[in-house]
Structure formats: C-alpha cells, structure tokens
Amino acid sequence: MTVYSVNGKTPVISDTAYVHPQACIIGEVRIGERVFVAPFVSVRGDRGPITIGDETNLQDGVVVHSDPRFTTRIGKRVNIGHNATIHAEAIDDKAAIGMGAVLMLGSRVAEGALIGNSALLHDKTVTEPYKVYAGIPAKYMRDIGPEDPARAAIDVYVESYIKNVEMYKNSLRSVRD
Ligand SMILES: CC(C)(COP(=O)(O)OP(=O)(O)OC[C@H]1O[C@@H](n2cnc3c(N)ncnc32)[C@H](O)[C@@H]1OP(=O)(O)O)[C@@H](O)C(=O)NCCC(=O)NCCS
C-alpha cells in the first residue's frame, strides 16, 4: 500500500478498510470502516483534509483531491464509479457517482443523489437528495422514489464492494512480478 505523510499530516486508515497496494493515499486523509479502495485510486490530502465514510467504495482510477478552503467529506455507503474525479466539498451518504463524472470545486452531492456517467458538476453546484443529475453541465434529470430500481441497484453495488474488502484482504495474491 502506498501511504505517505506530507507536511506532518499522515493518513488514518481503519484496519477494516481495504486499500489496494497500487492505490496512493497522501496526507490528511481519514478512511472509515470497510471502505474499498481499488487499484489506481489517488486520494491526495495535501492541501486540506479528506474524510471517507464507512462502507464507501472508490473504484479504479478515482481521483480525490483536497482544497485548502474546506474539508472534502465523502459520506457513508457512497459508490464512486471508475475514473471519477472528485474536487467536491461533500458527497453525502448513499449517493452514487457514475463512471468518469467530474465533480468540480466546492460542488455538493446530496444524500442518495445519483450523478450520471460522464457528468460534469460545475463549481459549487448543489444537488438535492434522491435525484438524478446527468450531462455536461450536469442538470436535474428525474427523482429517485423509494421504489426506484436505481436505489436498489446502488445498494447492490455498495454491498458487493463491502464483500470485496474481505475477499481482497484474504485472497488477493500477486502471481507474477
Ligand atoms: C444517468 C442514469 C442514472 C440514467 O439512467 P435512467 O434514468 O435509467 O435513464 P435512461 O437510460 O432511461 O435514459 C434516459 C435519457 O437520459 C439519457 N442519459 C442516460 N444516461 C445519461 C448520461 N450519463 N448523460 C447524459 N444523458 C444520459 C439517455 O440517453 C436518455 O435520453 P433520451 O430520453 O433522449 O433517449 C444512468 O445512465 C447512469 O449514468 N448511471 C450511472 C451508473 C454508474 O456509473 N454506476 C457506477 C457503476 S460502476
């Protein structure tokens, strides 16, 4: 695992989280319980704090970078798809960020909101809970009602990545140099 302190700030990673050896975690970063961090993720807390809540997953190639003006807060049971770029101020619990989405400076994703694949959330955009936003720039698309299949689908993703934590801890082996 590549975990670095910088400027006297050292990441704090729960023992129950899994961070792949090819992910890179730098500085003022706090990672909660049963978080899954895939290969080629970069979480760089060199300009301010970043917190990642319990049971959240960061999929391959996700980039999270801090800003000196705020704490970057990623909540619990958040699903962050491959190659998403997170310069947001907050992603609340149970939100989902689609693959390749770009969350620009100070944007805020509300609880249970879904940001579509490849969406661009402009600086300081604030979303509302349990709504879908998509496109460039990202715009409101529809609500996510209690019975919406999207809600169950996000839950399935979250659970599958929680299972990955144990599977990777117990069975991931390098088979070739
Ligand atoms: C945004 C999203 C939630 C929309 O899903 P949906 O509500 O089922 O919408 P549909 O697929 O029925 O598409 C509805 C319309 O939105 C458009 N659309 C769908 N996804 C879009 C996106 N990411 N960006 C822009 N437009 C999109 C469709 O082309 C369609 O347009 P039309 O009505 O003009 O034909 C979904 O496409 C998405 O991006 N999910 C994220 C999944 C993900 O990345 N998960 C991480 C897994 S690793």
The ligand as an ORCA input file, in Angstrom:
! r2SCAN-3c Opt
* xyz 0 1
  C     -27.909      8.842    -15.523
  C     -28.528      7.469    -15.369
  C     -28.816      7.176    -13.897
  C     -29.833      7.467    -16.171
  O     -30.458      6.254    -16.039
  P     -32.030      6.141    -16.417
  O     -32.807      7.048    -15.529
  O     -32.344      4.689    -16.411
  O     -32.130      6.804    -17.837
  P     -32.246      6.112    -19.291
  O     -31.100      5.172    -19.513
  O     -33.633      5.585    -19.436
  O     -32.060      7.369    -20.216
  C     -32.965      8.467    -20.187
  C     -32.384      9.559    -21.061
  O     -31.195     10.082    -20.438
  C     -30.072      9.939    -21.321
  N     -28.919      9.581    -20.488
  C     -28.724      8.440    -19.819
  N     -27.557      8.479    -19.171
  C     -27.003      9.677    -19.441
  C     -25.804     10.269    -19.079
  N     -24.931      9.640    -18.271
  N     -25.535     11.503    -19.526
  C     -26.421     12.136    -20.347
  N     -27.591     11.613    -20.742
  C     -27.869     10.387    -20.288
  C     -30.455      8.832    -22.271
  O     -29.749      8.932    -23.484
  C     -31.936      9.071    -22.448
  O     -32.124     10.140    -23.327
  P     -33.425     10.214    -24.300
  O     -34.610     10.263    -23.366
  O     -33.208     11.471    -25.065
  O     -33.370      8.973    -25.102
  C     -27.577      6.337    -15.868
  O     -27.463      6.390    -17.272
  C     -26.189      6.431    -15.272
  O     -25.339      7.173    -15.726
  N     -25.942      5.643    -14.195
  C     -24.681      5.639    -13.505
  C     -24.233      4.204    -13.343
  C     -22.810      4.116    -12.857
  O     -21.904      4.686    -13.393
  N     -22.649      3.388    -11.802
  C     -21.354      3.102    -11.316
  C     -21.167      1.665    -11.587
  S     -19.591      1.092    -11.571
*
